[in-house]
Amino acid sequence: DLAHIFFTRCLEANIVPYVVTKKTVFKWQEGFWQKMKKVFDEHYKEKYLASGLLKKTGGDLQHLISDAATMQIIRWTGGGFGMACHNYDGDMLTDEVAQVHRSPGFITSNLTGKRDDGMFIREFEASHGTVADLWHAHLRGQETSMNPLGMVVALLGAMEHAATLAPGPDAEKTVKFTQACKEAVYQAFRDGRGTRDMAGPSGLTTEQFVDTVAEDLHLRLATGKAPTPRPALPEVVHPSRKFRRNFKVDELKMQAMFDRFDVDKNGQIGFGEFVEMAVELGIAPLSDEAVIEQEKKQEANADLEATRGRIKRWASISEPKLY
């Protein structure tokens, strides 16, 4: 069921699917990869090939070692991918996605199961938990600026799922409300009317954010139309890092490094010079083909080390005992 849900959602969203494990060490995860691959090949591969989504993965479902997945997330800031993995890897990767985009308030956790009659059971929650520190600050009368996106999307997702379980006129009204509410929240962030984790010091307080979303939502529900987008707030100019207490950079050494890579001595680092610098410093991103080849070598090396008894291995998937 997980495989069907995952591949269907990725196809609907027009994004590239990846399966993430650490099966080079945890041999019991091999079964997860094999099951996902089998379902993909039998039911979805032709659809993905027709959509063109497998062009960057060699025309097949791609497996990512969890270490590589954490690095790729930093590179793939434009999105366009989905990852299926075990719970622990999922906790780690979703938190990383949230931090890459500046706020843990972005992430919603959705748990999906199935009843005996085939009906899906879903649970929705904000991944950041209860945010107890902000709640206690609010109780003390202090000003807060909480990003509610994860919590709002979780609540609205639960409402929409409830509507699918009990279809009818009330369910249609519920879905109309949830869709309008989500768009009102998203538009606030797009317009620069977000909380301070996203908009900086000029961002809205918790109460101000609720008020601006409520104003937008009221108009959407009353007219069925979105309000005219507001001009984005001016970008906050942050002071130089030199003024921070922990600024301990040796600027003379930095200048020497700059001069070494500024080959033509024009006081600027061109693209070619930047590439040379990134390669030498070991921070240049690899091509997709190189990443795939690197992972294959890691898997082969891990299997070789395991056969030599240098790595603890699981006895079998059905009998997970370390030896």
C-alpha positions in Angstrom: 0.0 0.0 0.0 2.8 2.4 0.8 4.4 1.9 -2.6 1.1 2.5 -4.4 0.3 5.6 -2.4 3.8 7.0 -2.9 4.2 6.4 -6.6 0.6 7.6 -7.3 1.2 10.9 -5.4 4.6 11.5 -7.0 3.0 10.9 -10.5 0.1 13.2 -9.7 2.5 15.9 -8.4 4.8 15.4 -11.4 7.9 14.8 -9.3 10.7 12.3 -9.4 10.4 9.4 -6.9 13.4 8.1 -4.9 13.6 5.3 -2.3 16.0 6.0 0.6 17.6 3.4 2.9 20.9 2.6 4.6 20.7 -1.0 3.2 24.5 -1.1 2.7 24.7 -1.5 6.5 21.2 -2.4 7.7 20.6 -5.4 5.5 17.0 -5.8 6.8 16.2 -2.6 4.7 17.0 -4.5 1.5 13.5 -6.0 1.6 11.9 -2.5 1.7 13.8 -1.5 -1.4 13.0 -4.7 -3.2 9.2 -4.4 -2.5 9.2 -0.8 -3.7 11.1 -1.7 -6.8 8.8 -4.6 -7.6 5.6 -2.5 -7.3 7.2 0.3 -9.4 8.3 -2.0 -12.2 5.0 -3.8 -12.4 2.6 -0.9 -12.1 4.2 2.5 -12.6 7.4 2.4 -14.6 5.8 2.8 -18.0 3.7 5.7 -16.7 6.8 7.5 -15.4 8.7 6.9 -18.6 5.9 8.4 -20.6 5.8 11.4 -18.3 9.6 12.0 -18.7 10.2 12.0 -15.0 12.9 9.4 -15.2 15.2 11.3 -17.5 17.6 12.3 -14.7 17.6 8.8 -13.1 18.7 6.7 -16.0 15.2 5.7 -16.9 14.6 3.7 -13.7 13.6 4.1 -10.1 16.6 5.4 -8.2 17.8 4.2 -4.8 19.5 6.7 -2.5 21.7 5.9 0.5 20.4 8.0 3.4 23.7 9.8 3.6 23.5 10.9 0.0 19.8 11.9 0.4 20.8 14.4 3.1 23.3 16.0 0.8 20.9 16.0 -2.2 18.2 17.8 -0.2 20.6 20.7 0.2 21.2 20.8 -3.6 17.6 20.2 -4.6 16.2 23.4 -3.0 13.9 23.8 -6.0 12.0 20.7 -5.0 10.6 18.4 -7.7 11.3 15.1 -5.8 9.7 12.7 -3.4 11.4 10.2 -1.0 10.0 7.0 0.4 11.9 5.7 3.5 11.6 4.2 6.9 10.3 6.3 9.8 13.7 7.3 11.3 15.1 8.4 7.9 11.8 10.3 7.3 12.1 12.2 10.5 15.6 13.2 9.7 15.0 14.2 6.1 11.8 16.2 6.7 13.4 18.2 9.5 16.3 18.9 7.1 13.9 20.1 4.4 12.2 22.4 7.0 15.6 23.9 8.1 16.8 24.4 4.5 13.7 26.5 4.0 14.3 28.4 7.2 11.5 27.1 9.5 10.4 23.9 11.2 6.9 25.3 10.9 6.6 24.1 7.3 6.4 20.4 8.0 3.2 18.4 8.5 3.3 14.7 9.3 0.7 12.5 7.7 0.3 8.8 8.9 -1.7 6.6 6.5 -3.2 3.2 7.2 -6.0 1.0 5.9 -9.0 -0.6 7.6 -10.1 -4.2 6.9 -12.7 -2.9 4.5 -10.0 -1.1 2.5 -10.9 2.4 3.7 -7.8 4.6 4.3 -7.2 5.8 7.9 -5.2 9.0 8.1 -3.7 11.0 11.0 -2.4 14.5 10.6 -0.1 16.4 12.9 2.4 19.2 12.8 5.9 17.7 12.9 7.3 20.4 15.2 5.2 19.2 18.1 3.4 21.3 20.7 5.8 24.4 20.6 5.5 24.6 24.4 8.1 27.4 24.6 5.9 29.8 22.6 2.8 28.8 24.4 4.3 29.5 27.8 5.6 32.9 26.4 2.1 33.7 25.4 0.7 32.8 28.8 3.3 35.2 30.3 1.9 37.9 28.1 5.0 38.1 25.9 4.7 38.8 22.2 5.1 35.7 20.0 5.5 35.1 16.2 4.6 31.4 15.6 4.6 30.0 12.1 1.3 28.0 12.1 1.6 26.5 8.6 2.4 22.9 9.6 -0.4 22.9 12.2 -2.9 24.6 9.9 -2.2 22.2 7.0 -2.5 19.2 9.4 -5.8 20.4 10.7 -7.2 21.2 7.3 -6.0 17.8 5.9 -7.8 16.1 8.8 -11.0 18.0 7.9 -10.8 17.1 4.2 -10.2 13.4 5.1 -13.3 13.5 7.4 -15.3 15.0 4.4 -14.2 12.1 2.2 -15.4 9.6 4.9 -18.8 11.3 5.1 -19.7 12.7 1.7 -22.6 15.1 1.2 -23.5 18.8 1.2 -21.7 19.5 4.5 -18.6 17.8 3.2 -18.6 20.0 0.1 -18.8 23.1 2.4 -15.9 21.7 4.4 -13.7 21.2 1.4 -14.6 24.7 0.1 -13.5 26.1 3.5 -10.3 24.1 3.7 -9.1 25.0 0.2 -9.8 28.7 0.8 -8.1 28.7 4.1 -5.0 27.0 2.8 -4.7 29.5 -0.1 -5.2 32.4 2.3 -2.3 31.2 4.5 0.0 30.5 1.4 -0.8 33.9 0.0 0.2 35.6 3.2 3.6 34.1 3.0 3.9 34.9 -0.7 3.1 38.6 -0.1 5.7 38.9 2.7 3.0 38.9 5.4 4.6 35.9 7.2 5.8 35.3 10.7 9.3 36.4 11.7 11.0 33.0 11.0 10.3 33.8 7.3 9.9 37.5 7.1 12.6 38.6 9.5 12.2 41.2 12.2 9.5 43.0 10.3 7.3 39.8 10.3 4.0 39.6 11.9 3.2 38.5 15.4 1.0 35.4 15.9 -2.1 37.5 16.4 -1.4 39.8 13.4 -0.8 36.8 11.2 -4.2 35.3 12.2 -5.9 38.6 11.6 -4.5 39.0 8.1 -5.3 35.4 7.1 -8.9 35.8 8.5 -9.4 39.0 6.4 -8.2 37.2 3.2 -10.3 34.1 4.1 -13.5 36.1 4.7 -13.2 37.6 1.2 -12.5 34.3 -0.5 -15.6 32.7 1.2 -17.8 35.6 0.5 -16.9 36.3 -3.2 -15.2 33.1 -4.3 -12.3 35.2 -5.5 -8.8 35.8 -4.1 -8.0 39.3 -3.0 -5.5 41.4 -5.1 -2.0 40.3 -4.1 -0.4 42.9 -1.9 3.1 44.3 -2.7 5.8 42.4 -1.0 7.4 44.1 2.0 10.9 45.5 1.4 13.6 43.0 2.0 15.2 43.3 5.4 18.9 44.4 5.2 20.9 42.5 7.7 24.0 44.0 9.3 27.4 42.7 8.3 28.5 39.5 10.0 31.6 41.4 11.2 29.5 42.9 14.0 28.7 39.5 15.5 30.4 38.6 18.7 31.6 35.2 17.3 33.1 36.7 14.1 36.7 35.3 14.2 37.5 35.2 10.5 41.1 36.0 9.6 40.5 38.5 6.8 44.1 38.6 5.6 44.0 34.8 5.0 40.6 35.3 3.3 42.1 37.9 1.0 45.1 35.6 0.2 42.6 32.8 -0.7 40.6 35.2 -2.9 43.8 36.3 -4.7 44.8 32.7 -5.3 41.5 32.0 -7.2 41.3 35.4 -8.8 43.5 34.2 -11.6 43.1 37.2 -13.9 43.5 39.7 -11.0 40.5 41.8 -11.8 39.2 41.8 -8.3 36.3 39.5 -9.1 35.7 35.7 -9.1 34.3 34.7 -12.5 32.3 31.5 -13.0 35.4 29.5 -14.2 37.4 30.7 -11.2 34.5 29.8 -8.9 34.3 26.3 -10.3 38.0 25.8 -9.7 37.6 27.0 -6.1 34.6 24.8 -5.4 36.4 21.7 -6.8 39.5 22.4 -4.7 37.5 23.0 -1.6 35.5 19.8 -2.1 32.1 21.6 -2.2 31.3 21.3 -5.9 28.0 19.5 -6.5 28.3 16.2 -8.4 26.4 15.5 -11.6 23.4 13.1 -11.2 25.4 10.4 -13.0 28.4 10.8 -10.7 26.1 10.5 -7.6 24.6 7.3 -8.9 28.0 5.9 -9.6 29.3 6.9 -6.2 26.4 5.2 -4.5 27.0 2.0 -6.4 30.6 2.0 -5.3 29.5 2.6 -1.7 27.1 -0.3 -1.8 29.7 -2.6 -3.3 32.4 -1.6 -0.7 29.9 -2.0 2.1 28.9 -5.5 0.9 32.6 -6.4 0.6 33.4 -5.2 4.1 30.3 -7.1 5.4 31.5 -10.4 3.9 34.8 -9.9 5.6 33.1 -9.6 9.0 34.0 -5.9 9.5 30.5 -4.7 9.7 27.6 -6.0 11.9 25.0 -7.4 9.7 21.4 -8.6 10.1 21.0 -12.3 9.9 17.9 -12.0 7.7 14.8 -9.9 7.2 12.5 -12.4 8.9 15.0 -13.0 11.8 16.7 -9.7 12.6 19.5 -10.8 14.9 22.9 -9.1 14.8 25.9 -11.3 14.5 
